[in-house]
Each structure stands twice: as structure tokens, then as C-alpha cells.
Amino acid sequence: MTRRDHIREKIMARVKVDEVTGCWIWTGPTSGSEGRGAGYPRMSLGGQTVAVHLVMWTNEHGYIPGKKELDHVCRNRLCVRPDPKHLELVTRKRNILRQWEARRAAMVCEEVG
């Protein structure tokens, strides 16, 4: 078994597939509820605590360029599926704009509902 296979197997052992959304939901530990990166999946790998969605992406697609970050297109931060419908490489600016768009849409839905 290759290192990549081992990492994929380790991650998938703690994933539950949401049949409705297609999200791969992390069922293991998260980073908690406070501060930057709050609520994102975490795991131990090589003696370090790492973000699971980042590990899964790099395991399947290679390194993330320095000026890029991953955006949860599906808007579910527990999703670790390395698929363009769920995770996408974007600039920081694009990621922030999408976050604001999602928040604005949620606020409109709350006002209407």
C-alpha cells in the first residue's frame, strides 16, 4: 500500500457520505468553535495536527500553490470531498467574496422565511 493509499484510507475511515448532497462528512475531531479555522476537520498525520480537507486535496491533486486556498463550494466545512463541486482552489479574495455572498443569501432566506 502506498503512502497516498494509506492517507486516503485513514481519512475515509472517518467519513460518512451524505447521499443527498454528495458531501463526504468528516466524523472525527474538529478545530473547535473559536477563532480562525474554527469548526474545520482535524486529524493527526506524521505527528502533526492537520486540516483534513487540505490533506485530502493534496493527497488527490498535489500541492496547493502559495497564492491559493480551498473554498468549500458546497458550503459545508466538514466536507472533505476533493471534487470541484465540493472543494475548489481559489484566491483569498475570491474565497472571502463567496463567504459574503453565502452569508448575504442566508440572511435573505431568514428574512423571507
C-alpha positions in Angstrom: 0.0 0.0 0.0 1.4 3.4 -0.9 1.5 6.4 1.4 -1.3 8.1 -0.6 -3.4 5.0 -0.3 -2.8 4.9 3.5 -3.7 8.6 3.9 -6.9 8.1 1.8 -7.9 5.0 3.8 -7.2 6.8 7.2 -9.4 9.7 6.1 -12.2 7.6 4.6 -12.5 5.5 7.8 -13.9 8.7 9.4 -16.1 9.9 6.6 -19.9 9.5 6.2 -21.2 10.1 2.7 -24.3 12.4 2.6 -26.5 10.7 0.0 -28.4 13.9 -0.6 -25.6 16.4 -1.0 -22.8 14.1 -2.0 -20.6 15.6 0.7 -18.0 13.4 2.4 -18.7 14.4 6.0 -15.8 14.2 8.5 -17.0 12.5 11.7 -13.7 12.8 13.6 -12.3 15.8 15.6 -12.6 19.4 14.6 -10.7 22.5 15.5 -13.3 23.7 17.9 -15.7 26.7 17.8 -13.4 29.7 18.3 -11.1 31.7 16.1 -9.9 31.4 12.5 -10.3 27.9 11.2 -13.0 27.1 13.7 -15.1 24.0 13.0 -12.8 22.5 10.3 -11.9 18.8 10.4 -8.6 18.0 12.0 -6.5 14.8 12.2 -3.1 13.7 13.3 -0.7 12.9 10.5 3.1 12.4 10.9 2.9 13.7 14.5 1.2 17.0 13.4 -2.4 18.1 13.6 -3.5 19.0 10.1 -6.7 20.2 8.3 -8.3 17.1 6.8 -9.7 18.8 3.7 -6.3 20.2 2.8 -4.6 16.8 3.3 -7.3 15.1 1.2 -6.9 17.7 -1.6 -3.1 17.5 -1.7 -3.3 13.7 -1.5 -5.5 13.5 -4.6 -4.4 16.6 -6.6 -1.0 17.7 -5.4 0.2 20.7 -3.6 -1.8 23.9 -3.2 0.0 26.9 -4.8 1.1 29.6 -2.3 -1.5 32.2 -3.5 -4.4 29.8 -3.5 -6.6 28.3 -0.8 -9.5 25.8 -0.8 -13.1 27.0 -0.8 -15.9 24.8 0.3 -18.2 25.3 -2.7 -20.8 23.1 -1.0 -20.6 25.5 2.0 -20.1 22.6 4.4 -16.8 22.9 6.3 -17.0 19.3 7.4 -16.9 18.1 3.8 -13.6 16.6 2.7 -14.5 15.5 -0.8 -11.7 16.6 -3.2 -14.2 17.2 -6.1 -14.8 20.6 -7.8 -18.5 20.6 -6.7 -17.2 20.5 -3.1 -13.7 21.9 -2.9 -12.1 24.4 -5.3 -8.8 26.2 -5.4 -9.4 29.9 -5.4 -7.6 33.2 -4.4 -8.1 34.5 -0.9 -10.2 37.4 -2.3 -12.5 35.0 -4.2 -13.0 32.9 -1.1 -13.9 35.9 1.0 -16.4 37.1 -1.7 -18.0 33.7 -1.8 -18.3 33.7 2.0 -20.0 37.1 2.0 -22.3 36.0 -0.8 -23.3 32.9 1.1 -24.0 34.9 4.3 -26.0 37.5 2.4 -28.1 34.7 0.8 -28.7 33.1 4.2 -29.8 36.4 5.7 -32.2 37.0 2.8 -33.6 33.5 3.4 -34.1 34.2 7.1 -35.9 37.5 6.4 -38.2 35.8 3.8 -38.9 32.7 5.9 
